[in-house]
């Protein structure tokens, strides 16, 4: 299965946003409803957004304060190249600095997010249109930790 087909099967109900303002407005509307957690598609832009204060990082921080604290986060990263479809399935994924030419401060960022092998296994079992493997080596690349 091609990656874009997999994403469509997993992320069936995403909403396109033209800007952070649209995303923030959409989130405010959700706050008044008794609903599931929002499904977000957020491109990271420059990895520097992970350490700089700007419109993007400020918008993500506001959004993080306004939505309920999640019990789990599913992230799909285009920076992870694998043979086939994989899900990170370790208790403590490492922070990966998969870029070059940026200030030392960006390479010093560590994002010690907890993993959940049980949830990874459950997620893999829910995908019916593709074989999904569990990965115990990769970790969280900058497509993930600079946003989350």
Beta strands, then each sheet from edge to edge (+ up, - down):
strand 1: 85-88
strand 2: 132-135
sheet 1: 1+ 2+
end
